[in-house]
Amino acid sequence: MTLRTLDSLGSLEGKRVIVRCDLNVPLRDGVITDDGRVRASLPTLNTLINAGARVIVCSHLGRPDGAPDPQYSLEPVAQRLSELLGAPVAFARDTVGESAKDAVASLEDGGVVVIENLRFNPGETSKDEAEREAFAGQLAELGDVLVSDGFGVVHRKQASVYELAKRLPSAAGLLIAAELDVLDRLTENPERPYAVVLGGSKVSDKLGVISHLLPRVDRILVGGGMLFTFLKAQGHPVASSLLEEDQLDTVRGYIAEAQERGVELVLPTDVVVAASFSADAAHEVAAADAIEETAFGASGIGLDIGPETAARFAEVIRGSKTVFWNGPMGVFEFPAFAAGTKAVAQALTEVDGLSVVGGGDSAAAVRQLGFADDRFGHISTGGGASLEFLEGKKLPGLEVLGWA
């Protein structure tokens, strides 16, 4: 089976098209701080608008507890979408109530409405299939077809992602198709040398990816908070740095497997160690095997890869033809501990081949550090969905669209 795309839906002129986007953007005091996911939805939305469809945009935002919560309203997203489309975008103040029904009924061909946060309804994320089915039934009454384009949620069996796609004629939007094309290139015959750069706080979040990619890659570079579990697994003290004691044996297994397979495991040789977890903490660079020998002793906390490691990582990345990066190298939100992440991002812009930023914190980091999206081969909107795909898992939101 192959993925059903927009072409499979035929003419959409005058049709009510529900578009399940992923508009889960970060907000601060009601203001969007990173509109990357909104911009990523534009190709599909513009295609539908130009086809004369009546477009009903739906998404979640944050983790409201199945009830309306003003801090998670999609109204700022609707306003930003209107600015980016250069056209009015209506906003419905509920998901399947009178406001949504009236807004949809008022749509003209080429018109757009955003309905309120799907997770204001407990049926969206319910573990009870009957509750999800009931909510999907209410959503289905709003539209004639579904275009699923929220790649960041395709690993979830949620009402708007899974059950709704079974109730209405459904197909993937352009964003999902593009994400799958890139992820397919990362797993099927990638151009070599192939390097994977993993960061972020926890090894446990990346276990499946490491396991699935070890037989497929040439180099794995490890940074971020997870690096300390690797250092500890090699017998090095890590002071008060983030550590997952319960993963030490697993990590030792990966180190051994990488050696057996001839995969180069590139671990940090130096680390930026701080007195505390704060933006203005005193800090110094220490050798990776001498973290406790800083002025902070056993209370020191590693918050970034060191300059020697950053240079080495950049060299390996630039020398690769395919690079997948997921997870920052340090606490990039604090300028004093952002250098490692910035070095990796800069190197990815210089890859002569395919460079992929794997969503989530990595995507936020490159934008916060001043890199334009078009400097990279691809910035995934997927986060957890991208990782699960690379782990080889089946994703229900894709299977329901014919992907096998």
N, C-alpha and C positions, 0 to 999 in steps of 0.2 A: 504494500500500500504506500501511496505517496501523499504528501501534504496537500490538502485542498487549499488552493489560493483564490484570490479575488476573482480570477477569470471563471472559476467554476460556478459563480453565483449568477452569471448572465447579466442582463441589463438591470441596473439598480435605479434607474430614473423613477422618481416618485415613490420609491420604496423607503420604508422606515428601517434604517440600518442601525442596530445597536452595535457600538464599538467598545469592546472591553479593552481599555487602555491601562497602562500602569503609570498613573500620575501621582505616585506616592513621593512627593517632593518634600524636602526639608523646609520647615517654616520657622521663622523667628518673629514673634509679635505680629503674626498674621501676614508676614511678608515672605515670599519665596526666596530662599538664599541660593538655590541652584535649580534652574529651570531645564536642566538637561533632558529629563524624561518628558517634559511637555514638548520640547523641540523635537524629540525623537518620534513623537506621535504625528508630526505634521505631514510627512509624505502620504501616509494612509488617509488621513483626514482630508487633505487636499484632493487626493484621487477621488474620494467618495463625493466631495462637494462638487467637483468638476463633472462628475457623472450624473449630477442631479438628484442624488440621494438626500433623504431627510435624516440627518445624522444625530444619533442619540449617544452621547459619550458617557461612559460610566467607569468608575474606578474606586479603589479604596484609598485611604490616606491615614497613615498611622495605625494605632491599635485602640480605637474606641471599644468600649465593652458592650457592643451590640445595642447601643442606644445613642441618640443624638448627643453630640458634644461639640460646642461651638469652636473649640481650638482645633478640631480636625475637619472643619467644613471645607468643601471643595470650591467655595466661592472665589477665593483668591486665584485658584487655578483657572476657573472659568474666565476671570478677568484677564489673566495673562494669555490664555489661549486666544481670546478676542484680539489682543494686541498683536500676537504673532500671525494670526490669520488675516488680520486687516479687515475684519468683518464682525458684526455683532454676534455674540454668543449668549443665548439665553441661559438662565440658571434656575433649575427646579429645586425647591427647598425640602424635598423629600425624595425617596428612592422610587416608590411605587404608589404613592398616594395621589391626592387630587392635584397638587402642584405639578408633579411629574406628568400626569395624564393630560392636564390642560396645556402644559408647555409642548408636549409632543403633538397634541391635536392642532396647535397653532403653527407648527413647522411648515414652511414652504420648501419646495425643491431647492436643494443647495443650502438649506438652513441647518444650524447646529444648536443643540441644547446639551448642557452638562447637567446630569442629575446628581443629587447629593450623595455623599460618601456611602458606598454599598455596605460598609461595616457598621453603619448606624442601624442596620437590620440584623438581628441575631441569626437569621437563616443563611446569611452569606458564608459564614465560617463554621456553622454548626457541625459537630461530629455526627449528628443524627441525619442520615441520608434523607429521611422523609421531610425534615425541616428544610434542608437544602432544596429538595425537589419543589416544595411548596413556594419558596421564595423565587426559584427559577421560573415557576409557572406564572407568578405575578410579573416578573421582568419580561417574560415572553409576550405578554399581552401588549407591551409597549411597542414591539417591533415586528418586522416581517422576516428579517435575517439577522444573523450575528456575524460580526467580524471580530475575531479574537486577535488582539495585538499587544497584549500585556505580557511580554516575555518574562518579566520578573515574577509572575504568579503561575506560570504553567506547571510548576512542580507541586502545586496545591490543588487538592480536590475540593474546590469551592463552587458555590452555586453559579456564579456568573462565568466561571472558567470551564466547568465540567458539565454540570446538569443542564445549563442553558444551551450549551453547544449540542446537546442531544435533542433538545426540544425544537430548535429552529434550524433551518438550513444554515450551515456555518462554514467558515473558511478562515484561514490565517491572513492577517494583514501583512503589509510590506515589511514592518519592523521584525516580526517573528520570522518571516522568510529570510531576511538579511542575517539575523542572529544565527539561524540554523546553518546557513551557508558558511559563515565564518567558523562556527563550532565544528562543522563537518571537516573543514580544512585543517583544524587543529587535531583531529582524531584519525582522519583517513589520509594516508600518504602525505604528511606535511613536508614542506621543503626543509632540508637540513643544512646546517645544524639547527636543532630545535631545542630552545631553552624555555623552561618554565620558572618564573620568579614568584615565590610564595612568601607572603608576609601576613600581617594581621596578628591578633592577640593569641589565638589558640591553635595548637597542633590538631586538637580533636576536631576542629571545623574542617580541616584539610586532609584527614586521614584517607578518605575515599579517593580523593583526587590524586594524592601521592601514589596510592596503591595501583590505581588504574593507569596512571601516566608513566610510572617507572619503566614498563616494557616499551614505551613509545617515544621517549625523549632522549636527548643526548646529555642535557645538563639540567640540574635542578638547583636553583639559588634560594637560600633560606634566610629571610630577615624578619623584622617585626618581633613582636613578643614571643612568637613561637620559637625563635632561634635559641632561647635560653634552655628550653627542654632538650634541644639537640646538643648544646654545649654540656649540659649536665649529664646527658647520656654518654658523652665521651669522657666523663670523669672530671670536668672542670667546675669549680665552684661558681655560683652565679649571684651571690649576695642575696638581696631581697627582690631580685628581678622576677617577673612573672614566670611561673613554673607549673607544669602539669606533671606531678609526680607519678600519677597513674598511667602516663603515656610513655614513660622512659623505656620500658621493654619493647614497646611497639616501635619506637623511634630507633632503638638499637637494631631492630630487625630491618628497618628501612635502610639504615646505613650499610648493613651487611649486604642487603639485596642490591643496592646501588653498585657496590663494589663488584659483586658477582656478575652483574649485567654490563659492567663497563660504563655505567652512567656517572658522569662527573657531578659529585655533590659538592657544591660551592658554599661553604659555611663562612661566616664572618671571622676575620682575623683581628678586628678591633671593634670596640663598642663605646658609645657615648654613655657614661655613667653619671647619674644625677644624685643629689642629696635627698631629693623627694620628688613626688609626682606633681610638679607645678611648673608653670610657664617660665618663672624666673628663678628656678632652682639652680644652685651652684652645680657645675658639672665639669667633667674632664674625660679625656679619651684614655681608655685602657685596652691593653691587649686582651683578646677574647679569653685567654687562659689565666688572666690575672685581674679579674673584675673586682675581687675583694681586696686588692692591693692599692686601691685608690685612697684618697683622704677620707672617704666615707665608710670604708671598711665593709663589714657585713651588712650594713644598713643601706648601701648604695643600690640604686635601681637603674638598670639599663633601659634607656629610652630611645635609642637610635643606633643604627649601624655606624661604625666609625668611618673616617675619611679614606683610609686605606682600603677598607671593604667596599665603600661606595665606588671608588675608582676601579677596583677589580670587577665588581658587578657590571659597571658601565661598559667595561672592555668586553666582557663575555656577551653582553646583550648586543652590542654593536657588531660583534663577530658572528651573530646568528642570523639565519634566514627566516625563522619563525619564532616568535616570542609571545608567550601568554603570561600576563602578570595579574595576580590577584592578591591584594592585601598590601597596605603601606609598610614601609621599612622601619618606621618609628612613629612617635606621637606627632604627626605632621601638623596637628592643630596648634601646637606650640612652635613658634618660629625657630627657637633654639634647637629643636629636635626634628626639623623638617628636611635637613640637608640630604640624608640618605634617600628619602622618598623622591626628592627633587632630582637627584642624580639619576635614579632609575627612570623616572619619567622622561628626562632629557635624552637619555640613551635610547629609549623606545622611539623617540621622534627621529632618530638617526639610523634606524634599522633599514637595511636594503632588502626588504621582504615584507612579511606580514607581521605587524605588531598589534596585539590585542590587549586592551585594558579591560580587565574582567569585572567591571561593574562595582556597585556598592561603594565601600570606602575608597577604593582606588580611583574610581571615577570622580568622586568628590574631591579627592586629593589633587588630581591633576588640574582641575578647574580652580580650586582654591590657590594653587601655586602659580596660576597665571598661564597655563597651557591651553591653547585653543583645541577644540575637539578634532579639527581637521588635520592636526599634526600627527595623529595616530591612524593606523590602518583601520581600527574599529574600537569604539568604546561600547562595551556591552551594557545594556540596561538590566541584565539578568541577575547579577549577584548570586544568590543561592541557587537559582535555576541553572545558571551557567555551570556552577560547580557540580550540581547533580548530573547534568548532561555529561560532563567530562568524567564523572565517576562511572558512567555507563548505565545509569539508572533509567527506568521508564518514567516518563513525565506524563501524568494523566491529561493535562491540558493540551498536550501535543497529540497523544494517542487518539483523543476524541476528534481531532481534526484530520485523522488518517495517517499520521506519522507513525512509522513502525521501524 
